Amino acid sequence: MIEPHIIVQKIEDALPGADVDVEDLTGTKDHYKARIVAEQFDGKNRVARHRLIYDALSEEMKGPIHALTLEVFTPEEWERRSS
Amino acid sequence: MSDEKKKSISLPITGTEPSASSDGPKTRADGGDALSEIEKVVNDHEIVIYMKGIPQQPMCGFSARAAAILASYGKPFQAVDVLQDPAIRQGIKEFSNWPTIPQVYIDGEFVGGSDILMEMHENNELAPLIDEAFAG
C-alpha cells in the first residue's frame, strides 16, 4: 500500500513541471491509475515514456504498487485530446 | 543447434559461455540461463506474451486484456505463464528493463505492457506491426 500523494510527488520530482493525476482504482491503495502530462515526453515513444515513470517509482513498483495503469501525454497532445 | 535465429537483439548475457556448437541464445534445458531462454523464445516466435496465467485462463486483469487483444488479430502467438516459472517471472523484467507483466514482444522487439498494447490497438497501430512480423 502507498498513499497517492507519494506517487504524485515522486513523479513530479522526476519530471519537474509535470501535471500528475493519480486515481486509486480499487480503494485499496495498491492499484492505481496515473495520468501524466509532461513536456519531457516530447519526442519519446510510449515505452520510453512509461520507463520514465517506472524509473521514478522503481522502489514502489517492487512492492507497494501492485498495478499502475499509465496514460502519458505531452501538453500539446493533452490539449488536442481535451479540445 | 539447427534452429535458425530470425533476428538477434544485442543483449549482454552473463553467465553463459557459448559452446562450440552454438553461439545463439539457448533454453535452460540446453544449458542457457533464464535471460538466454527468453531471448530465444522472443526470437523464435512472431508474437510472444509473457503473462500471468494462460490466455484461456488468465490470472490477472491486465494479462487477460493483453491476451484478448492479441487473440483478436487471429494470428498464432506464444504465451508464457510466468506464474509457473519464478526464474522467468524475474528474468523477463530484467530482459526488457520493464517492471510489470504482461509484456508483449512482436518480431523480436519489446512492444509494451497492456496499456500500450491497448492504445496501439485503438489507434490501429498494432495490425501493421503484426502483419509485418508474419510477412517477414
Backbone of each chain as ProteinMPNN parsed JSONL, in Angstrom:
{"seq_chain_A": "MIEPHIIVQKIEDALPGADVDVEDLTGTKDHYKARIVAEQFDGKNRVARHRLIYDALSEEMKGPIHALTLEVFTPEEWERRSS", "coords_chain_A": {"N_chain_A": [[0.836, -1.196, 0.0], [0.365, 2.26, -0.657], [0.375, 5.765, -0.222], [-1.489, 7.952, -2.325], [-0.49, 10.558, -2.714], [2.203, 10.334, -2.45], [3.0, 8.971, -4.704], [2.369, 10.899, -6.631], [4.163, 12.909, -5.847], [6.684, 11.694, -6.268], [6.697, 11.348, -9.027], [6.461, 13.979, -9.873], [8.846, 14.983, -8.884], [10.664, 13.668, -10.5], [9.926, 14.528, -12.994], [9.939, 17.568, -13.411], [7.507, 20.113, -13.321], [5.512, 18.636, -14.429], [2.102, 17.662, -14.946], [0.23, 15.837, -12.814], [-2.04, 13.284, -12.206], [-3.503, 11.137, -9.994], [-5.249, 8.152, -9.486], [-6.945, 6.047, -7.276], [-7.729, 2.914, -8.037], [-9.046, 0.781, -6.89], [-9.589, 1.349, -4.297], [-7.925, 0.3, -2.465], [-5.435, 1.234, -2.236], [-3.308, 0.183, -3.71], [-3.668, -0.422, -6.324], [-3.373, 1.563, -8.934], [-4.172, 4.322, -11.114], [-2.54, 6.487, -13.253], [-2.449, 9.67, -14.689], [-0.408, 11.475, -16.662], [0.817, 14.523, -17.68], [3.336, 15.865, -19.438], [6.024, 17.87, -20.546], [8.408, 16.682, -20.879], [7.966, 14.302, -22.157], [7.966, 14.758, -24.798], [8.838, 13.845, -28.053], [9.421, 11.295, -27.305], [8.774, 7.779, -27.461], [6.036, 5.515, -26.553], [6.953, 3.445, -24.89], [9.337, 4.508, -23.885], [8.346, 6.69, -22.48], [6.765, 5.471, -20.495], [8.807, 4.179, -19.181], [10.169, 6.284, -17.981], [8.405, 6.964, -15.96], [8.244, 4.553, -14.538], [10.887, 4.418, -13.695], [10.969, 6.566, -11.941], [9.44, 5.55, -9.956], [10.695, 3.308, -9.03], [11.362, 1.838, -6.696], [8.863, 1.652, -5.451], [7.418, 0.187, -7.317], [8.262, -2.333, -6.879], [6.858, -3.443, -4.832], [4.859, -1.976, -3.017], [3.139, -0.829, -4.929], [0.908, -2.563, -6.736], [-0.312, -2.575, -9.193], [-0.23, -0.408, -11.951], [-1.751, 1.67, -13.996], [-1.025, 3.535, -16.846], [-1.369, 6.718, -18.335], [-0.078, 8.748, -20.684], [0.911, 11.907, -21.771], [2.076, 14.583, -23.881], [1.988, 18.137, -23.233], [0.887, 19.334, -25.512], [-0.372, 17.199, -26.853], [-2.254, 16.561, -24.944], [-3.842, 18.819, -24.886], [-4.919, 18.782, -27.44], [-6.423, 16.511, -27.233], [-8.285, 17.146, -25.288], [-9.712, 19.126, -26.444]], "CA_chain_A": [[0.0, 0.0, 0.0], [1.096, 3.521, -0.711], [-0.538, 6.911, -0.335], [-1.408, 8.501, -3.685], [0.299, 11.791, -2.827], [3.618, 9.96, -2.584], [3.185, 8.677, -6.133], [2.372, 12.193, -7.32], [5.404, 13.601, -5.5], [7.831, 11.027, -6.911], [6.657, 11.635, -10.461], [6.757, 15.408, -10.057], [10.276, 15.171, -8.637], [11.407, 13.161, -11.653], [9.529, 15.298, -14.17], [9.53, 18.881, -12.903], [6.534, 20.825, -14.143], [4.503, 17.712, -14.941], [0.773, 17.65, -14.337], [0.058, 14.435, -12.446], [-3.31, 12.974, -11.567], [-3.454, 9.728, -9.603], [-6.548, 7.65, -9.053], [-6.936, 4.734, -6.627], [-8.75, 2.208, -8.814], [-9.747, -0.255, -6.13], [-9.8, 1.77, -2.919], [-7.04, -0.471, -1.594], [-4.146, 1.935, -2.239], [-2.223, -0.545, -4.369], [-3.948, -0.452, -7.762], [-3.533, 2.969, -9.279], [-4.1, 4.808, -12.485], [-1.919, 7.803, -13.258], [-2.436, 10.426, -15.931], [0.706, 12.407, -16.538], [1.039, 15.406, -18.814], [4.671, 16.414, -19.204], [6.735, 18.23, -21.774], [9.556, 15.758, -21.009], [7.58, 13.172, -23.019], [8.04, 15.18, -26.19], [9.834, 13.137, -28.85], [9.657, 9.944, -26.79], [7.691, 6.838, -27.74], [5.277, 5.118, -25.364], [7.787, 2.651, -23.98], [10.27, 5.411, -23.213], [7.574, 7.498, -21.53], [6.421, 4.634, -19.341], [10.034, 3.893, -18.433], [10.458, 7.445, -17.134], [7.555, 6.868, -14.774], [8.672, 3.385, -13.763], [12.152, 4.759, -13.042], [10.669, 7.459, -10.816], [8.75, 4.762, -8.93], [11.324, 1.982, -9.121], [11.219, 1.111, -5.425], [7.438, 1.403, -5.184], [6.912, -0.832, -8.232], [8.696, -3.663, -6.416], [6.014, -3.986, -3.783], [3.654, -1.249, -2.595], [2.226, -0.647, -6.06], [0.691, -3.847, -7.404], [-0.666, -2.323, -10.586], [-0.227, 1.015, -12.273], [-2.149, 1.976, -15.365], [-0.442, 4.832, -17.182], [-1.759, 7.499, -19.505], [1.009, 9.719, -20.769], [0.721, 12.872, -22.86], [2.738, 15.88, -23.864], [0.966, 19.187, -23.088], [0.243, 19.532, -26.807], [-1.274, 16.062, -27.08], [-3.34, 16.634, -23.969], [-4.717, 19.909, -25.311], [-5.636, 18.309, -28.619], [-7.357, 15.487, -26.778], [-9.356, 17.751, -24.492], [-10.485, 20.117, -27.199]], "C_chain_A": [[0.876, 1.252, 0.0], [0.084, 4.652, -0.874], [-0.385, 7.549, -1.721], [-0.519, 9.746, -3.784], [1.792, 11.491, -2.941], [3.934, 9.646, -4.047], [3.29, 9.977, -6.922], [3.717, 12.895, -7.1], [6.599, 13.017, -6.243], [7.867, 11.345, -8.415], [7.005, 13.097, -10.713], [8.235, 15.705, -9.817], [11.094, 14.76, -9.866], [11.141, 13.993, -12.902], [9.02, 16.666, -13.721], [8.577, 19.585, -13.874], [5.422, 19.94, -14.665], [3.179, 17.9, -14.206], [0.415, 16.186, -14.08], [-1.269, 14.242, -11.732], [-3.346, 11.476, -11.264], [-4.795, 9.307, -9.024], [-6.379, 6.251, -8.448], [-8.078, 3.914, -7.233], [-9.611, 1.284, -7.964], [-10.086, 0.168, -4.699], [-8.897, 1.056, -1.929], [-5.613, 0.077, -1.58], [-2.999, 1.101, -2.802], [-2.46, -0.732, -5.868], [-4.279, 0.974, -8.195], [-3.579, 3.197, -10.779], [-3.499, 6.212, -12.407], [-1.999, 8.417, -14.646], [-1.383, 11.504, -15.774], [0.832, 13.211, -17.828], [2.368, 16.117, -18.564], [5.363, 16.725, -20.517], [7.959, 17.324, -21.981], [9.234, 14.551, -21.898], [7.777, 13.496, -24.496], [9.162, 14.43, -26.916], [10.129, 11.729, -28.361], [8.476, 9.036, -27.132], [7.049, 6.356, -26.433], [6.135, 4.363, -24.352], [8.728, 3.559, -23.198], [9.555, 6.267, -22.17], [7.234, 6.687, -20.282], [7.654, 4.349, -18.497], [10.398, 5.055, -17.525], [9.666, 7.358, -15.836], [7.983, 5.688, -13.896], [9.983, 3.674, -13.031], [11.909, 5.63, -11.817], [10.08, 6.677, -9.646], [9.396, 3.382, -8.777], [11.168, 1.186, -7.828], [9.763, 0.716, -5.188], [6.883, 0.287, -6.072], [7.284, -2.239, -7.776], [7.771, -4.231, -5.361], [4.726, -3.225, -3.535], [2.641, -1.033, -3.718], [2.085, -1.985, -6.782], [0.39, -3.653, -8.884], [-0.747, -0.825, -10.813], [-0.564, 1.183, -13.751], [-1.672, 3.386, -15.691], [-1.082, 5.43, -18.425], [-0.793, 8.667, -19.584], [0.855, 10.615, -21.998], [1.725, 14.009, -22.74], [1.641, 16.934, -23.695], [0.187, 19.403, -24.389], [-0.78, 18.427, -27.095], [-2.493, 16.15, -26.164], [-4.361, 17.701, -24.377], [-5.573, 19.469, -26.5], [-6.728, 17.319, -28.215], [-8.554, 16.107, -26.05], [-10.244, 18.679, -25.314], [-11.48, 19.458, -28.133]], "O_chain_A": [[1.964, 1.285, 0.576], [-0.924, 4.513, -1.567], [0.731, 7.669, -2.229], [0.129, 9.969, -4.806], [2.555, 12.302, -3.468], [4.995, 10.006, -4.558], [4.173, 10.141, -7.765], [4.326, 13.406, -8.04], [7.426, 13.753, -6.781], [8.931, 11.579, -8.988], [7.745, 13.419, -11.642], [8.81, 16.577, -10.469], [12.078, 15.409, -10.223], [12.012, 14.146, -13.759], [7.812, 16.895, -13.659], [8.817, 19.639, -15.081], [4.479, 20.435, -15.283], [3.139, 18.244, -13.025], [0.31, 15.393, -15.015], [-1.581, 14.948, -10.774], [-3.233, 10.65, -12.169], [-5.389, 9.998, -8.197], [-5.744, 5.382, -9.045], [-9.25, 4.186, -6.974], [-10.772, 1.036, -8.288], [-10.776, -0.552, -3.977], [-9.065, 1.178, -0.716], [-4.706, -0.521, -1.001], [-1.846, 1.29, -2.416], [-1.56, -1.15, -6.596], [-5.334, 1.512, -7.859], [-3.103, 2.394, -11.582], [-3.913, 7.024, -11.58], [-1.665, 7.781, -15.646], [-1.455, 12.338, -14.872], [0.938, 12.652, -18.919], [2.509, 16.872, -17.602], [5.299, 15.951, -21.472], [8.479, 17.207, -23.09], [10.147, 13.855, -22.343], [7.755, 12.602, -25.341], [10.298, 14.391, -26.443], [10.981, 11.04, -28.921], [7.322, 9.466, -27.098], [7.473, 6.746, -25.345], [6.063, 4.595, -23.146], [8.895, 3.396, -21.989], [10.101, 6.534, -21.1], [7.397, 7.16, -19.158], [7.581, 4.282, -17.27], [10.885, 4.842, -16.415], [10.184, 7.638, -14.755], [8.074, 5.809, -12.675], [10.177, 3.238, -11.896], [12.556, 5.46, -10.784], [10.201, 7.086, -8.491], [8.724, 2.409, -8.436], [10.874, -0.009, -7.865], [9.47, -0.407, -4.779], [6.0, -0.464, -5.659], [6.695, -3.221, -8.229], [7.89, -5.409, -5.022], [3.635, -3.731, -3.797], [1.432, -1.052, -3.486], [3.045, -2.478, -7.373], [0.787, -4.463, -9.721], [-1.261, -0.077, -9.981], [0.241, 0.874, -14.629], [-1.885, 4.318, -14.915], [-1.306, 4.748, -19.425], [-0.702, 9.475, -18.661], [0.692, 10.132, -23.119], [2.168, 14.353, -21.644], [0.477, 16.655, -23.985], [-1.023, 19.628, -24.367], [-1.902, 18.696, -27.524], [-3.616, 15.849, -26.569], [-5.57, 17.516, -24.235], [-6.773, 19.74, -26.562], [-7.815, 17.303, -28.792], [-9.687, 15.644, -26.185], [-11.375, 18.978, -24.933], [-12.211, 20.148, -28.843]]}, "seq_chain_B": "MSDEKKKSISLPITGTEPSASSDGPKTRADGGDALSEIEKVVNDHEIVIYMKGIPQQPMCGFSARAAAILASYGKPFQAVDVLQDPAIRQGIKEFSNWPTIPQVYIDGEFVGGSDILMEMHENNELAPLIDEAFAG", "coords_chain_B": {"N_chain_B": [[23.289, -26.426, -33.07], [20.201, -26.58, -34.696], [18.224, -24.772, -34.992], [17.23, -21.809, -36.519], [18.243, -18.526, -36.031], [16.107, -15.814, -36.158], [16.407, -13.187, -35.828], [18.598, -11.104, -34.17], [18.86, -9.683, -30.979], [20.773, -7.274, -29.416], [21.892, -8.081, -26.487], [23.47, -8.132, -23.478], [24.478, -11.142, -22.194], [24.987, -12.646, -19.244], [26.99, -15.079, -17.659], [26.682, -17.196, -19.352], [28.583, -19.109, -21.308], [29.149, -19.283, -24.668], [28.907, -22.344, -26.355], [30.915, -24.493, -28.465], [29.27, -25.483, -30.382], [27.111, -23.829, -30.627], [26.268, -20.44, -30.858], [24.176, -18.929, -30.257], [21.232, -17.753, -28.418], [20.067, -19.862, -25.759], [17.843, -22.355, -24.484], [17.097, -23.143, -21.042], [17.118, -25.843, -20.739], [18.957, -26.547, -22.597], [21.232, -25.617, -21.523], [21.392, -22.874, -21.259], [20.712, -19.701, -19.552], [17.996, -18.103, -17.712], [17.586, -15.593, -18.953], [18.76, -15.986, -21.423], [17.119, -17.971, -22.413], [14.716, -16.559, -22.618], [15.419, -14.723, -24.591], [15.735, -16.447, -26.724], [13.143, -17.515, -27.037], [11.703, -15.204, -27.642], [12.88, -14.491, -30.02], [12.246, -16.646, -31.622], [9.563, -16.675, -32.163], [6.859, -15.035, -33.802], [5.025, -13.498, -32.352], [5.011, -12.949, -28.914], [3.726, -13.318, -25.663], [4.35, -12.587, -22.353], [2.787, -13.513, -19.517], [0.435, -13.529, -16.729], [-0.915, -16.499, -15.875], [-2.788, -18.275, -18.412], [-3.892, -17.665, -21.814], [-6.477, -18.798, -22.031], [-7.165, -18.982, -19.42], [-6.59, -16.511, -17.766], [-4.793, -14.978, -15.046], [-4.885, -12.464, -14.12], [-6.138, -9.212, -14.537], [-4.923, -7.423, -16.308], [-3.233, -9.015, -17.803], [-5.186, -10.613, -18.96], [-6.516, -8.783, -20.576], [-4.511, -7.973, -22.384], [-3.892, -10.41, -23.653], [-6.337, -10.971, -24.835], [-6.557, -8.913, -26.681], [-4.423, -9.54, -28.429], [-5.334, -12.034, -29.337], [-7.489, -11.271, -30.838], [-6.546, -10.637, -33.315], [-6.225, -12.918, -34.691], [-3.917, -14.313, -35.3], [-1.375, -16.77, -34.654], [0.025, -16.877, -31.38], [2.662, -16.984, -28.983], [2.269, -17.837, -25.673], [3.556, -17.269, -22.5], [3.421, -18.442, -19.308], [4.14, -16.764, -16.523], [3.699, -17.316, -13.909], [4.151, -19.944, -13.538], [6.814, -20.178, -13.388], [9.285, -19.018, -11.656], [11.893, -18.048, -12.239], [11.73, -17.097, -14.827], [9.739, -15.226, -14.455], [11.034, -13.278, -12.931], [13.227, -12.848, -14.595], [12.196, -11.808, -16.987], [11.6, -9.214, -16.412], [14.077, -8.094, -16.089], [15.146, -8.555, -18.579], [13.806, -6.818, -20.338], [14.01, -4.507, -18.991], [11.725, -3.592, -17.658], [9.159, -3.179, -15.401], [6.756, -4.536, -15.075], [4.18, -7.021, -15.683], [1.671, -8.024, -17.913], [3.976, -8.567, -20.712], [4.609, -7.772, -24.046], [5.953, -9.014, -27.045], [6.821, -8.406, -30.356], [7.906, -9.635, -33.405], [10.446, -9.99, -32.345], [10.897, -7.7, -30.904], [10.453, -5.667, -28.015], [7.285, -4.532, -27.227], [5.489, -3.453, -25.369], [3.455, -3.043, -22.365], [0.159, -3.817, -21.079], [-1.305, -1.396, -21.202], [-0.051, 0.07, -23.263], [-0.36, -1.707, -25.361], [-3.129, -1.709, -25.636], [-3.592, 0.969, -26.358], [-2.245, 1.055, -28.828], [-3.728, -0.766, -30.221], [-6.226, 0.514, -30.323], [-5.523, 2.718, -31.823], [-5.051, 1.683, -34.268], [-2.458, 0.789, -34.766], [-1.387, -1.604, -34.283], [-2.07, -3.665, -36.053], [-0.537, -3.305, -38.535], [2.017, -3.813, -37.53], [1.861, -6.467, -36.682], [1.181, -7.723, -39.08], [3.5, -7.238, -40.513], [5.344, -8.7, -39.039], [4.582, -11.318, -39.589], [4.857, -11.37, -42.284], [7.518, -11.254, -42.719]], "CA_chain_B": [[21.824, -26.303, -32.962], [19.7, -26.377, -36.043], [17.269, -23.661, -35.036], [17.771, -20.589, -37.094], [17.84, -17.286, -35.38], [15.489, -14.917, -37.132], [16.809, -11.81, -35.595], [19.244, -11.093, -32.864], [18.88, -8.406, -30.299], [22.023, -7.23, -28.68], [21.661, -8.015, -25.049], [24.557, -8.859, -22.843], [24.029, -12.277, -21.395], [26.056, -13.007, -18.329], [26.942, -16.414, -17.086], [26.566, -18.264, -20.339], [29.644, -19.164, -22.302], [28.681, -20.002, -25.843], [29.657, -23.559, -26.635], [31.43, -24.53, -29.825], [28.243, -25.879, -31.323], [26.05, -22.835, -30.737], [26.596, -19.146, -30.264], [22.925, -18.198, -30.075], [20.58, -17.945, -27.13], [19.691, -21.246, -25.522], [16.924, -22.627, -23.384], [17.77, -23.68, -19.866], [17.304, -27.277, -20.976], [20.162, -26.687, -23.412], [22.382, -25.064, -20.817], [21.347, -21.424, -21.143], [20.053, -19.236, -18.333], [16.633, -17.623, -17.964], [17.608, -14.496, -19.92], [19.061, -16.57, -22.725], [15.903, -18.665, -22.854], [13.755, -15.526, -23.028], [15.859, -14.183, -25.876], [15.457, -17.454, -27.751], [11.692, -17.593, -27.251], [11.264, -13.968, -28.291], [13.376, -14.509, -31.403], [11.727, -17.793, -32.374], [8.126, -16.539, -32.426], [6.462, -13.717, -34.301], [4.398, -12.775, -31.244], [5.111, -13.618, -27.621], [3.264, -12.576, -24.491], [4.637, -13.093, -21.011], [1.568, -13.128, -18.804], [0.07, -14.313, -15.552], [-1.931, -17.431, -16.337], [-2.761, -18.578, -19.839], [-4.972, -16.914, -22.471], [-7.777, -19.402, -21.718], [-7.441, -18.782, -18.002], [-5.673, -15.504, -17.244], [-4.873, -14.822, -13.603], [-4.731, -11.046, -13.814], [-6.941, -8.458, -15.492], [-4.089, -6.806, -17.335], [-2.831, -10.105, -18.697], [-6.385, -11.015, -19.695], [-6.795, -7.78, -21.598], [-3.468, -8.021, -23.415], [-4.036, -11.655, -24.41], [-7.555, -10.868, -25.648], [-6.242, -8.041, -27.819], [-3.625, -10.32, -29.383], [-6.171, -13.086, -29.923], [-8.453, -10.673, -31.769], [-5.944, -10.499, -34.635], [-6.335, -14.204, -35.364], [-2.619, -14.909, -35.607], [-0.869, -17.532, -33.511], [1.024, -16.216, -30.534], [3.21, -17.807, -27.912], [2.0, -17.286, -24.345], [4.373, -17.86, -21.442], [2.821, -18.184, -17.999], [5.246, -16.51, -15.597], [3.365, -17.849, -12.583], [4.66, -21.317, -13.479], [8.262, -20.166, -13.567], [9.829, -17.837, -10.959], [13.103, -17.505, -12.88], [11.287, -16.322, -15.983], [8.978, -14.089, -13.933], [12.024, -12.253, -12.578], [14.113, -12.612, -15.729], [11.577, -11.012, -18.044], [11.677, -7.808, -16.001], [15.451, -7.663, -16.364], [15.365, -8.648, -20.025], [13.275, -5.638, -21.019], [14.064, -3.356, -18.08], [10.323, -3.19, -17.562], [8.861, -3.808, -14.107], [5.425, -5.13, -14.948], [3.701, -8.106, -16.538], [2.204, -8.675, -19.104], [4.882, -7.935, -21.661], [4.362, -8.292, -25.39], [7.054, -8.895, -27.998], [6.441, -8.703, -31.733], [9.062, -9.649, -34.301], [11.67, -9.905, -31.561], [11.043, -6.409, -30.242], [9.533, -5.365, -26.931], [6.265, -3.571, -27.661], [4.982, -2.759, -24.195], [2.536, -3.756, -21.498], [-1.241, -3.829, -21.512], [-1.757, -0.042, -21.562], [0.491, 0.428, -24.571], [-0.99, -2.587, -26.349], [-4.493, -1.224, -25.84], [-3.511, 2.227, -27.125], [-1.86, 0.754, -30.207], [-4.893, -1.443, -30.804], [-7.254, 1.521, -30.599], [-5.024, 3.649, -32.841], [-4.765, 0.903, -35.478], [-1.013, 0.68, -34.975], [-0.953, -2.968, -33.999], [-2.257, -4.52, -37.231], [0.624, -3.301, -39.439], [3.158, -4.429, -36.851], [1.648, -7.914, -36.705], [1.281, -8.139, -40.478], [4.906, -7.202, -40.902], [6.034, -9.8, -38.367], [4.264, -12.575, -40.26], [5.296, -11.267, -43.678], [8.974, -11.399, -42.755]], "C_chain_B": [[21.245, -25.922, -34.321], [18.744, -25.196, -36.138], [17.925, -22.419, -35.614], [17.318, -19.387, -36.302], [17.262, -16.363, -36.436], [16.08, -13.531, -37.028], [17.521, -11.803, -34.26], [19.134, -9.709, -32.258], [20.117, -8.391, -29.439], [21.739, -7.032, -27.213], [22.799, -8.774, -24.393], [24.001, -9.985, -21.979], [25.188, -12.721, -20.522], [25.894, -14.457, -17.902], [26.75, -17.526, -18.089], [27.703, -18.148, -21.335], [29.133, -19.913, -23.506], [29.537, -21.242, -26.085], [30.094, -23.541, -28.099], [30.312, -24.782, -30.829], [27.181, -24.807, -31.528], [26.499, -21.526, -30.129], [25.34, -18.312, -30.07], [22.358, -18.418, -28.693], [20.061, -19.377, -26.992], [18.654, -21.347, -24.406], [17.718, -23.158, -22.2], [18.015, -25.175, -20.033], [18.575, -27.53, -21.782], [21.369, -26.012, -22.775], [22.426, -23.553, -20.747], [20.795, -21.01, -19.786], [18.691, -18.648, -18.709], [16.62, -16.525, -19.031], [17.875, -15.008, -21.333], [17.831, -17.278, -23.294], [14.853, -17.662, -23.341], [14.13, -14.991, -24.411], [15.536, -15.161, -27.009], [13.959, -17.509, -28.076], [11.196, -16.373, -28.027], [11.701, -13.938, -29.759], [12.688, -15.561, -32.256], [10.241, -17.673, -32.722], [7.8, -15.116, -32.883], [5.873, -12.862, -33.176], [4.553, -13.594, -29.966], [4.505, -12.719, -26.555], [3.708, -13.315, -23.238], [3.519, -12.584, -20.119], [1.397, -13.956, -17.535], [-1.122, -15.175, -15.923], [-1.757, -17.703, -17.816], [-3.943, -17.862, -20.497], [-6.358, -17.463, -22.131], [-8.154, -19.21, -20.261], [-6.444, -17.789, -17.403], [-5.893, -15.3, -15.745], [-4.75, -13.358, -13.174], [-5.463, -10.27, -14.909], [-6.128, -7.864, -16.622], [-3.605, -7.846, -18.335], [-4.002, -10.55, -19.555], [-6.635, -10.065, -20.854], [-5.781, -7.862, -22.742], [-3.618, -9.268, -24.281], [-5.259, -11.592, -25.323], [-7.314, -9.985, -26.863], [-5.455, -8.822, -28.87], [-4.492, -11.345, -30.1], [-7.095, -12.525, -30.996], [-7.881, -10.531, -33.179], [-5.884, -11.824, -35.385], [-5.022, -14.844, -35.776], [-2.149, -15.71, -34.39], [0.099, -16.704, -32.678], [1.423, -17.144, -29.411], [2.927, -17.127, -26.585], [2.849, -18.028, -23.319], [3.774, -17.45, -20.101], [3.933, -18.008, -16.959], [4.957, -17.07, -14.204], [3.883, -19.273, -12.411], [6.183, -21.341, -13.382], [8.891, -18.922, -12.937], [11.045, -17.225, -11.66], [12.737, -16.655, -14.092], [10.522, -15.077, -15.516], [9.913, -12.945, -13.559], [12.83, -11.85, -13.809], [13.511, -11.696, -16.778], [11.631, -9.519, -17.7], [13.068, -7.239, -16.255], [15.694, -7.593, -17.869], [14.964, -7.351, -20.724], [13.465, -4.362, -20.208], [12.669, -2.74, -17.941], [9.739, -3.911, -16.355], [7.552, -4.584, -14.039], [5.17, -6.234, -15.978], [2.204, -7.878, -16.727], [3.223, -7.84, -19.879], [4.685, -8.597, -23.015], [5.556, -7.993, -26.295], [6.536, -9.264, -29.387], [7.674, -8.58, -32.608], [10.367, -9.428, -33.527], [11.841, -8.622, -30.769], [10.018, -6.26, -29.117], [8.564, -4.26, -27.368], [5.717, -2.777, -26.48], [4.127, -3.668, -23.336], [1.106, -3.559, -21.96], [-1.751, -2.434, -21.901], [-1.326, 0.331, -22.978], [-0.162, -0.417, -25.659], [-2.399, -2.098, -26.681], [-4.503, 0.062, -26.672], [-3.198, 1.965, -28.593], [-3.002, 0.067, -30.948], [-5.938, -0.406, -31.222], [-6.832, 2.487, -31.699], [-4.664, 2.953, -34.15], [-3.275, 0.829, -35.804], [-0.531, -0.754, -34.854], [-1.018, -3.849, -35.247], [-1.044, -4.492, -38.166], [1.848, -3.975, -38.837], [3.063, -5.948, -36.933], [1.767, -8.442, -38.134], [2.738, -8.233, -40.908], [5.676, -8.374, -40.288], [5.803, -11.12, -39.104], [4.662, -12.547, -41.741], [6.774, -11.59, -43.798], [9.398, -12.836, -42.767]], "O_chain_B": [[21.761, -25.035, -35.001], [18.484, -24.681, -37.226], [19.034, -22.042, -35.234], [16.145, -19.258, -35.952], [17.866, -16.158, -37.488], [16.227, -12.812, -38.016], [17.069, -12.449, -33.314], [19.295, -8.697, -32.94], [20.461, -9.39, -28.807], [21.389, -5.939, -26.768], [23.056, -9.931, -24.725], [23.14, -9.76, -21.128], [26.24, -13.124, -21.019], [24.781, -14.974, -17.804], [26.663, -18.693, -17.706], [27.769, -17.195, -22.111], [28.721, -21.067, -23.386], [30.765, -21.174, -26.021], [29.684, -22.672, -28.869], [30.389, -24.352, -31.98], [26.427, -24.865, -32.499], [27.043, -21.494, -29.025], [25.422, -17.125, -29.754], [22.915, -19.167, -27.891], [19.672, -20.013, -27.972], [18.611, -20.513, -23.501], [18.869, -23.57, -22.343], [19.002, -25.709, -19.528], [19.194, -28.589, -21.669], [22.408, -25.855, -23.416], [23.391, -22.99, -20.231], [20.45, -21.86, -18.964], [18.285, -18.687, -19.87], [15.755, -16.518, -19.907], [17.295, -14.526, -22.306], [17.541, -17.194, -24.487], [14.185, -17.891, -24.35], [13.276, -14.829, -25.283], [15.121, -14.763, -28.097], [13.567, -17.546, -29.242], [10.382, -16.489, -28.944], [10.987, -13.429, -30.623], [12.559, -15.396, -33.469], [9.718, -18.481, -33.49], [8.385, -14.139, -32.414], [6.172, -11.674, -33.057], [4.26, -14.789, -29.945], [4.739, -11.51, -26.541], [3.469, -14.513, -23.087], [3.322, -11.377, -19.979], [2.105, -14.935, -17.301], [-2.198, -14.669, -16.242], [-0.717, -17.402, -18.401], [-4.895, -17.491, -19.811], [-7.306, -16.696, -21.961], [-9.332, -19.27, -19.907], [-5.564, -18.17, -16.632], [-7.008, -15.426, -15.239], [-4.535, -13.063, -11.998], [-5.404, -10.644, -16.081], [-6.587, -7.806, -17.763], [-3.568, -7.604, -19.541], [-3.835, -10.832, -20.741], [-6.929, -10.49, -21.971], [-6.15, -7.826, -23.916], [-3.486, -9.195, -25.503], [-5.229, -12.094, -26.446], [-7.81, -10.274, -27.952], [-5.778, -8.774, -30.057], [-4.399, -11.508, -31.316], [-7.442, -13.221, -31.95], [-8.63, -10.328, -34.134], [-5.538, -11.86, -36.566], [-5.017, -15.82, -36.526], [-2.475, -15.379, -33.25], [0.89, -15.927, -33.213], [0.64, -17.973, -28.949], [3.3, -15.97, -26.387], [2.857, -19.258, -23.276], [3.639, -16.264, -19.803], [4.583, -18.975, -16.563], [5.878, -17.273, -13.412], [4.038, -19.756, -11.29], [6.779, -22.415, -13.301], [9.019, -17.89, -13.595], [11.201, -16.004, -11.668], [13.356, -15.623, -14.35], [10.645, -14.006, -16.112], [9.621, -11.782, -13.836], [13.085, -10.668, -14.039], [14.219, -10.898, -17.392], [11.699, -8.671, -18.589], [13.223, -6.065, -16.59], [16.364, -6.685, -18.363], [15.683, -6.849, -21.588], [13.128, -3.271, -20.666], [12.479, -1.533, -18.09], [9.812, -5.137, -16.285], [7.276, -5.23, -13.028], [5.86, -6.345, -16.991], [1.523, -7.558, -15.753], [3.322, -6.622, -19.733], [4.604, -9.82, -23.119], [6.091, -6.885, -26.309], [5.896, -10.3, -29.569], [8.391, -7.58, -32.572], [11.276, -8.754, -34.011], [12.822, -8.468, -30.041], [8.866, -6.673, -29.252], [8.982, -3.195, -27.821], [5.508, -1.568, -26.582], [4.072, -4.881, -23.536], [0.865, -3.177, -23.105], [-2.546, -2.308, -22.832], [-2.115, 0.834, -23.778], [-0.48, 0.08, -26.739], [-2.809, -2.075, -27.842], [-5.322, 0.22, -27.577], [-3.797, 2.563, -29.486], [-3.213, 0.289, -32.141], [-6.464, -0.451, -32.334], [-7.676, 3.014, -32.424], [-4.05, 3.552, -35.033], [-2.884, 0.809, -36.971], [0.582, -1.086, -35.264], [-0.136, -4.677, -35.476], [-0.56, -5.554, -38.559], [2.62, -4.627, -39.541], [4.049, -6.63, -37.215], [2.381, -9.483, -38.368], [3.149, -9.183, -41.576], [6.546, -8.964, -40.929], [6.715, -11.937, -39.228], [4.787, -13.598, -42.37], [7.237, -12.118, -44.809], [10.593, -13.127, -42.797]]}, "name": "protein", "num_of_chains": 2, "seq": "MIEPHIIVQKIEDALPGADVDVEDLTGTKDHYKARIVAEQFDGKNRVARHRLIYDALSEEMKGPIHALTLEVFTPEEWERRSSMSDEKKKSISLPITGTEPSASSDGPKTRADGGDALSEIEKVVNDHEIVIYMKGIPQQPMCGFSARAAAILASYGKPFQAVDVLQDPAIRQGIKEFSNWPTIPQVYIDGEFVGGSDILMEMHENNELAPLIDEAFAG"}
